[in-house]
Amino acid sequence: MKPISKKYQLPLDHLEGMQSVRTTFRFTKGAQSALDYLRKRLKITAKEMFDKVTQLVLSNNKFTDMIKDITGANTETEPTETRRTWVISKTTLSLVNKTAKAMGISRDSLVENSILLLEALVKAADQKRPENHKKALEMIDKFWAQAENIREKLVDLLGEDDLIAMQFGDVLSTLGNLREAIEAEIKQGIPVSPEF
């Protein structure tokens, strides 16, 4: 086999950083509960969860400043801390170690407070979602009224059997399904699914 040109070679550092390693963290029951909530809410594994925490929280100075404030305020730890071994990526472990050292706090505190912060951010977004979806429904309803008017004009101009009028009707049908899904979420709490 011919040697591979340098321009096609992969940087192995990135691939090696994706390798899994085992490490132990000590969390309070509150942090463990937050981790379980996030894993279920975001539908990801624990390893992905730790990777997401480092990507979203530890890579953002605004969030690391918030973690410093949280860590400074939490001088007392809950007596019900538990140690567990987790599988995480080498890159995640490296970032956790480096950030904890730079901040002068323990890895356990850093990861725990990152998880608690991410849980608070996700819950805040979840609380705003119904309000934002109501506003979205209002916007869609305005568009719906205009689109219905256009559909009627297309049918008058082209006839019901014309391909353009029929496909525009299909678009309105899909839009109608989306409207119903949003209304069901607002009234009954049923989340809008990708298929709606």
N, C-alpha and C positions, 0 to 999 in steps of 0.2 A: 504494500500500500504506500502511496505517495505521502510524504510529510504534509501536515495541514498548515496552510498559510497562517501567519501570525494574525492577520485581520479576522480570521474565523475562529480563533481560539477563545475559550470562555475563561473569565477570571475565576479561578477556583476558590478564592477567598470568599466570594459571595455564596457559592455552593456549600462550602464547608461551614459557613455561618448558619446555614439552614439545618445542619445536623442537630439531632435531638440530644440533650443531656439531661441528667437528673440533678435536681437541687432541692433543698429543703427551705421552706418558709414557715414562719410562726405567725398565725393569724388569730385575731379575736373572732368570736362567734359572729359579730356584726360584719366583719370583712368576709368571712366564709359565706354568710348569707348573701352579701352583695355579689360575691363571685358566682354563686349559684344562680342568682337572679339574672346577672348579665349573660351567663352562658345560655340560659333558657331563652331570655329575651332576644339575644342576638343570634341564637341557634348556631353556636360554634363550640368547638372543643376547648378544654382547659388550656392546651398548648396555644391554640389560636387566640384565646382570651389574653394570655400573658403577652403574646406578640402584639395584639391590638393595644393593650395598655401602654406598652413601650412606644409603639408608633404614634398613638394619639396623645398621650400624656407626657411621657418623658422627653419626647423630641420637641416639645413646645415650651418655650421659656415662661409664657404666661401661666401654664399649668404647673410647672415646677415651682414657680413662686407661690402659687396657691398651696402646693404640697408643703412647702416650708412653713407657711402660716398654720396649716392644719397640724403639722408635726409639732410645732412650737406650742400650740394650744393643747395638744394631747400629752400632757406630762404624766398622767396616770394611765397605765395600761389595764385592760380588763384582766381579772385573774383567770379567766377561762380561755386562755390562749391555747391553741393546738398546733403542733408541728406536723406538717405533711410534706411528703416528697412529691414533687411535681416534675413532669417532663416539659421542658421548654427548649427553645432553639439556642444555639451557642451565641448568636447575635444578641438575642434578648438578654441572656445572662450577662454578657459583656457590658451591655448598655446599663443594666441594673447596677452592676458592680461599680462601673465608672461614675454613674450619676450619684449613687449613694455616697461614694467617697468624696466627690466634689461638693456635695451638700453637707457632708459631715453628719450623716444620719445612718442608721442601720438599714440594711437591705430589706429587712422585714417591715420596718416602718415605711420605707419608701414604696414598696409594692402594695402594702395594705392601704396606705392613704391614696395611692394612685387608683386602686380599685374602688375605694369609697367615693373618690372624686368622680370617676367615670360613671358610677351608679347614679350619683346625684345629677350629673349632666344628662344621662339617658332618661331619668325619671322626669326631669324638668322639660325635656323635649316631648316626652309622652303626654305631659299635662297640657302642653300648648297645641298638640296635634289636633284634638277635636275642634278647637277654636279656629285653627288654620284651615281645617277641612270644611268647616261651615263657610268660611270666606271663599274657599275654592269652589264650593257648590254654588254660591251666589254668582261667581264669575262664569261658571259653566252654564248656569241657567240663563244668563244674559246671552251668551253665545248660542245656546240651544234655541232660544226664541228667534234669533236672526237666522240660524241655520234652517229652521222649520219654514220660515218665510221664503228662503232661497229654494228649498226643496219644492215647495208649492209652485214657485215661478218656473223651475226647471221642468216640472211635470206639465205645466201649461204650455211651455215652449216646445218641449221635445216629446212629450207623451210618457206614460208610465213605463212602457216597454223599452224605452231608450236606455242604452248601456250607461250613459252618464247619469241619468236620473236614478237608475237602479243602484249604481255604486255609491252615489251620494246618499241614497237611502240606507245602504249598508253602514256607511260612516255614522249616520245618525243613530242607527240601531246600536252600534258599539258605544257611542256617546251616551245613549239612554241606559245601557247596562252599567256604565261607569257611574252615572247619576244615581241609579238605584243602589249600587254598592256603597257609595258615599252616604246616602240617606240611611241605609241599614246600619252603617258604622255609627252615625250620629245618634240615631234613635235607639238602636239595640246593642251597640258596642261590638258589633261584628266587624273585625278588621277587614279593610279592602285587600283582597287577595290579588296576586298577579294576573289571574284569569278573569277576575270580576265577572 
